[in-house]
Amino acid sequence: MKTDKITQQKIIRDALISIVLYALPVLLMLLSFRISGERPWKQHPQAAVKTTR
């Protein structure tokens, strides 16, 4: 059973919208790192400070 041309176009449009919505936060995060110059993956975590009581 073939799908209508309009149905195929709607499926393609919906798939493209889903991809854009999925990728947008990642792209914005990378853009903010580029603008600010931050590289959080290169920073080493600080050692936890133990307190004794």
C-alpha positions as CSV (number, residue, x, y, z in Angstrom):
1,M,0.0,0.0,0.0
2,K,1.5,3.3,-1.1
3,T,1.2,6.4,1.0
4,D,0.0,9.6,-0.4
5,K,2.4,12.3,-1.4
6,I,1.0,14.7,1.2
7,T,1.4,12.1,3.9
8,Q,5.0,11.5,2.9
9,Q,5.7,15.2,2.9
10,K,4.2,15.5,6.4
11,I,6.3,12.6,7.7
12,I,9.5,14.2,6.3
13,R,8.6,17.6,7.7
14,D,7.8,16.1,11.1
15,A,11.1,14.1,11.1
16,L,13.1,17.3,10.2
17,I,11.4,19.3,13.0
18,S,12.2,16.5,15.5
19,I,15.9,16.4,14.4
20,V,16.2,20.2,14.8
21,L,14.5,20.2,18.2
22,Y,16.8,17.4,19.3
23,A,20.0,19.0,18.1
24,L,19.2,22.6,19.0
25,P,20.2,22.4,22.7
26,V,23.4,20.7,21.9
27,L,24.3,23.3,19.2
28,L,23.4,26.1,21.6
29,M,25.6,24.6,24.3
30,L,28.6,24.3,21.9
31,L,28.0,27.8,20.7
32,S,28.0,29.2,24.2
33,F,31.3,27.3,24.9
34,R,32.8,28.8,21.7
35,I,31.7,32.4,22.7
36,S,32.8,32.2,26.3
37,G,35.9,30.2,25.7
38,E,35.1,27.7,28.4
39,R,36.2,24.1,28.1
40,P,34.6,22.3,31.0
41,W,35.8,18.9,29.8
42,K,39.4,20.0,30.2
43,Q,39.0,21.0,33.9
44,H,40.1,18.4,36.5
45,P,37.6,18.0,39.4
46,Q,38.8,19.3,42.7
47,A,39.6,16.8,45.4
48,A,36.9,16.5,48.1
49,V,37.8,18.1,51.4
50,K,37.4,15.8,54.4
51,T,36.4,17.3,57.7
52,T,36.8,15.4,60.9
53,R,34.8,16.1,64.0
